[in-house]
Amino acid sequence: MDYLDCGKYRLVLDQPLIMGIVNLTRDSFSGDGVGGDIQAAIDLAQAQLHAGAEILDIGAESTRPGAKPLEEQEELRLLEPVLKEVCSWGVPISVDTYKPAVMRMALEQGAAMINDISGMTNPDALAAVASSDCAVCVMHMQGKPQSMQLAPAYGDVLEEVGEWLADAIARCERAGIARTRILLDPGFCFGKAVEHNQMLFRDLGKLSMQGLPLLVGVSRKSMLGTITGRPVSERMPASIAAAMLAVAKGAHIVRVHDVAETRDALLILKALQ
């Protein structure tokens, strides 16, 4: 499929798109969280847009390994004023949440995509998305953020993640969400050891289930730190390399912190490959 229906937007996917990350979290693993500062979040969103992001992904709850869940009312309090501003900018806004009440608020404010790390496993979340025209990114995760990296285990990680994504597609379609609105995320580093991430990455193209588009988010993640030995603050080159390889292997959208640098790398890839 060469497009994604995303609220009032239709995203053409004949070229890779950049999703710029905007974290309101106080304990973001990447160190880029704005600590609940509403104006700082709006300023960061504007900067990501100016740097070349085609989509903004805004979240208020940390989902790093071991992170504590954020209270629903606090997530609503942080996100609502930011969304009131950024949803008027004429750019697709994705909201990173798994809570149905937050999804409903975000959609009321004009969000065009819900990015759900729990993969639309909550019937109330399915109902919230199905009653709208937004896109939904369903992500695979083994376990919960609090414990997902303690002892991830698979028989065949590619087969199991693929089967889970296929089930997620069917789950969304049964709820009334059209295939043209569904985006898939293998969930790198969400309940996966480094070797699992490597196996998934090497066969990434096989996870484009039923022709649906793929989102890949590996920016600054621990797998890159393990491979390079670099701390989070020094993982930009590795993040860009991984994003380019993901695109070469079939990713349609890359979710990144370093938008301008990723944009330049994509321009070079397009011009020279």
C-alpha positions in Angstrom: 0.0 0.0 0.0 1.5 3.3 -1.0 -0.5 5.6 1.2 -1.9 5.9 4.8 -5.2 7.5 5.6 -4.5 9.7 8.6 -7.5 11.7 9.7 -7.9 14.6 7.2 -4.5 13.7 5.7 -3.5 11.1 3.2 0.2 10.3 3.6 1.8 9.2 0.4 4.4 6.6 1.1 6.3 6.4 -2.1 9.2 8.1 -0.2 10.1 7.5 3.4 8.7 10.0 5.9 10.2 11.3 9.1 8.3 11.3 12.3 9.8 13.7 14.8 9.6 12.8 18.5 8.3 15.3 21.1 8.6 14.0 24.6 6.9 15.7 27.6 8.2 13.0 29.9 10.3 13.8 32.9 12.4 10.6 32.6 12.8 10.0 28.9 15.5 7.4 28.3 16.9 9.6 25.5 17.4 12.7 27.7 15.2 14.8 25.4 12.1 15.0 27.6 10.9 18.6 28.4 9.9 17.7 31.9 6.3 18.6 31.6 7.0 22.2 30.3 4.1 22.9 28.0 5.8 25.8 26.2 9.0 23.9 25.8 7.1 21.0 24.2 5.4 23.4 21.7 8.8 24.9 20.9 10.3 21.5 20.4 7.4 20.5 18.1 8.0 23.6 16.1 11.7 22.9 15.9 11.1 19.4 14.7 8.7 20.6 12.1 11.1 23.2 10.8 13.9 20.6 10.8 11.9 18.5 8.2 9.6 16.3 10.1 6.4 15.3 8.1 4.7 13.9 11.2 5.0 14.9 14.9 4.7 12.1 17.5 3.8 13.6 20.9 3.8 11.7 24.2 3.8 12.4 27.9 4.4 9.0 29.4 7.8 7.4 29.5 7.8 3.8 28.2 11.5 3.1 28.8 12.3 -0.2 30.5 11.4 0.0 34.2 9.4 3.2 33.8 6.4 3.8 36.2 3.0 4.3 34.6 1.8 7.9 34.4 -1.6 8.7 36.0 -4.2 9.2 33.3 -5.2 12.7 34.6 -1.6 13.8 34.6 -1.2 12.6 31.0 -4.3 14.4 30.0 -3.2 17.6 31.8 0.2 17.6 30.0 -1.0 16.7 26.5 -4.2 18.7 26.1 -2.7 22.2 26.0 0.1 21.1 23.6 -2.4 19.4 21.3 -4.6 22.5 21.3 -1.7 24.4 19.8 0.0 21.9 17.5 -3.1 20.3 15.9 -3.8 23.7 14.3 -0.5 23.7 12.4 -1.7 21.8 9.3 0.6 18.8 9.9 -0.3 15.2 11.0 0.0 14.9 14.7 0.5 11.4 16.3 -0.2 10.9 20.0 1.8 8.2 21.7 -0.6 6.7 24.3 -2.2 3.4 25.2 -5.0 4.9 27.3 -8.5 5.1 25.7 -9.4 8.3 27.6 -6.2 10.0 26.3 -6.9 8.8 22.8 -10.4 10.3 22.9 -9.1 13.6 24.1 -6.4 13.6 21.5 -8.8 12.9 18.7 -11.1 15.6 19.9 -8.2 18.0 19.7 -7.5 17.0 16.1 -4.8 14.3 16.3 -4.5 12.4 13.1 -2.8 9.2 14.4 -2.7 7.1 17.6 0.6 5.4 18.3 -0.3 2.6 20.7 2.6 0.6 22.2 0.1 -2.0 23.5 -1.0 -2.7 19.9 -4.7 -2.0 20.2 -5.3 -4.9 22.7 -7.7 -2.8 24.8 -11.3 -3.0 23.5 -11.9 0.5 24.6 -8.9 1.7 22.7 -10.2 -0.1 19.6 -13.6 1.6 20.0 -12.1 5.0 20.4 -10.0 4.7 17.2 -12.7 2.9 15.2 -15.2 5.8 15.8 -12.7 8.2 14.2 -10.9 8.5 10.9 -7.4 8.6 12.4 -4.6 6.3 11.5 -3.3 3.8 14.2 0.2 2.5 14.7 0.1 -0.9 16.3 3.3 -1.9 18.0 4.5 -5.3 19.2 5.6 -5.5 22.8 6.3 -8.6 24.9 5.3 -7.8 28.5 5.0 -4.4 30.0 7.4 -1.5 30.1 8.0 -2.1 33.8 9.4 -5.6 33.2 9.7 -6.1 29.4 13.5 -6.2 29.3 14.1 -8.5 32.3 14.1 -11.8 30.4 12.6 -11.5 26.9 12.3 -14.9 25.3 11.2 -16.2 21.9 11.3 -19.5 20.0 11.4 -17.7 16.6 11.2 -14.0 17.1 10.5 -13.2 13.4 7.7 -15.7 13.2 6.2 -14.7 16.6 6.2 -11.0 16.0 4.8 -11.6 12.5 2.0 -13.7 13.8 1.2 -11.1 16.5 1.1 -8.3 13.9 -1.2 -10.3 11.7 -3.5 -10.8 14.7 -3.4 -7.1 15.4 -4.5 -6.3 11.8 -7.4 -8.7 12.1 -8.3 -7.2 15.5 -8.4 -3.7 14.1 -10.4 -4.8 11.0 -13.0 -6.6 13.1 -13.4 -3.3 15.1 -14.1 -1.4 11.9 -10.7 0.2 11.3 -9.9 0.1 7.6 -6.6 -1.4 6.4 -5.7 2.0 4.8 -5.5 3.4 8.4 -3.2 0.8 9.9 0.6 1.2 10.4 2.8 -1.6 11.9 5.7 -1.2 14.3 7.8 -4.3 15.2 8.6 -2.7 18.6 12.4 -2.7 18.7 13.7 -2.9 22.3 10.2 -3.5 23.7 10.5 -6.9 25.2 13.4 -7.9 23.0 17.1 -8.7 23.7 19.8 -7.3 21.4 19.9 -10.6 19.4 16.1 -10.4 18.9 16.3 -6.9 17.6 19.1 -7.9 15.2 17.1 -10.8 13.8 14.1 -8.6 13.3 16.1 -5.9 11.6 17.8 -8.3 9.2 14.5 -9.6 8.0 12.5 -6.3 8.4 10.9 -6.5 5.0 9.1 -9.8 6.0 7.2 -7.8 8.7 5.3 -5.7 6.2 2.3 -7.9 6.8 -0.3 -8.0 4.1 1.3 -5.0 2.3 0.7 -2.6 5.2 3.3 0.1 5.9 6.0 -0.2 8.5 7.2 2.3 11.1 10.7 1.8 12.6 11.8 3.6 15.8 15.3 2.8 16.9 16.5 6.3 17.5 19.1 6.4 20.4 17.9 3.1 21.8 19.8 0.6 23.9 20.5 -1.8 21.1 22.6 0.9 19.4 24.4 1.5 22.7 25.1 -2.2 23.1 26.5 -2.4 19.6 28.6 0.8 19.7 29.4 1.1 23.4 28.1 4.7 23.2 26.0 6.4 25.9 22.6 7.9 24.8 24.1 11.3 24.3 26.5 10.0 21.6 24.1 7.8 19.6 23.1 10.1 16.8 25.4 8.7 14.2 24.3 5.1 15.0 20.6 6.3 15.0 21.0 7.8 11.5 22.8 4.7 10.2 20.0 2.4 11.6 17.3 4.7 10.1 18.9 4.5 6.7 19.2 0.8 6.9 15.6 0.5 8.0 14.5 2.5 4.9 16.6 0.4 2.6 14.9 -2.7 4.1 11.4 -1.3 3.5 10.5 1.0 6.4 8.0 3.7 5.3 8.2 5.9 8.3 11.2 6.4 10.7 10.6 7.8 14.2 13.6 9.9 15.2 14.9 12.5 17.6 17.4 14.0 15.2 15.2 15.2 12.4 17.5 17.5 10.4 20.3 15.0 10.4 18.0 12.2 9.3 16.5 14.4 6.6 20.0 15.1 5.2 20.9 11.4 5.3 17.7 10.5 3.4 18.4 13.1 0.7 21.8 11.5 0.2 20.4 8.0 0.1 17.8 9.1 -2.5 20.3 10.9 -4.6 23.2 8.3 -4.6 21.7 4.9 -4.2 
